[in-house]
Each structure stands twice: as C-alpha cells, then as structure tokens.
Amino acid sequence: MHYDYKPQGVCARMIHFDLDDQGCIHNVSFESGCNGNLKAISKLVEGKKAGEIADILEGNTCGFRGTSCADQFSKALKQAI
C-alpha cells in the first residue's frame, strides 16, 4: 500500500512510502528537507518493520523545533499501521 503524508513544522513538504503485507517499509522519499540526511534515512529503513522504525525515530528533534523529518516520518508510519 502506498502512503503520502504531509508533515508539519519541518522543511520536508511531503513524505512518500510503501508498506507491504508484512508491515515492512519500502520506497521512502521526502520532498525538500535535508537531502543527504533524508536519503540516508530512506536507505536505512528499507525493508524494516514500520512499528520498530516508528519507535526508534519518534521524538527526534531538529534544531529549535520540537520535531524533525524523522519524527514526522514516525508519525506517518504510526498513522499508516
């Protein structure tokens, strides 16, 4: 199943990802944001269980913000599962 998530309070404008029937993450991409870091996150989470990744990334902050693109991705994953 494909998901599109509009994050709040971060530089990324949209997060796209797929979850397979076993709840594993595939094809993660972010629109805008810190290009290199977000590409790295996408590679690191490929094929991993959505719930585990959501728990790991939840609460991560960026600078003065109370959230981050990784934290917003965790929210997207939790919403999807």
Buried (B, 14 or more C-beta within 10 A) or exposed (E): EEBEBEBEEBBBEBBBBEBEEEBBBBEBEBBEBBEEBBBEBBEEBEEBBBEBBBEBBBEBEBEEEEBBBBBBBBBBBEEBE
